[in-house]
Amino acid sequence: MSTSLHDRSIVGYEVNAPLRRLTLRTGSHPNTPATPIVRVLFLDVEAYSLVHDAFGNIISSIDEVPAISILRENGALFDASFRQAGWPRFWGGTFEEAQKYLLEHRTRGFELCASIGMSGWVLSKEMVIDG
């Protein structure tokens, strides 16, 4: 039986840049009995965007979505951000080059949907729920 993330609070998150890993630590909703911390690990992260941290974030779901859809929806952002800051590093200059890179590296897309607070997306090779 898989662990449900629905209605779990995000109690913290950590980025490990050298390992290219993003970890979300989740706990129980404040109105439910205490449950153990469950970690959500994103491995071999290529890029991520998490916004609207309300310091009381509650997950609705984390869904796998096509990486190409994240690429399409954020192409203008990637183009501007790459010129300004070199982010994301896979964005060599064209959509086609970025698409080829993501396909060659078997990059998957994950979308964080919130009931309250933080939402966003992650482009990574794998998502593992540890707990």
Secondary structure, DSSP 4 states (H G I P E B T S, - for coil): -PPP-TT-EEEEEEEETTTTEEEEEEE--TTS-----EEEEEES--EEEEE---SS-EEEEEEEE-HHHHHHHHHHHHHHHHHHH--STT--SSHHHHHHHHHHTT-EEEEEEEEES-EEEEEESEEEEE-
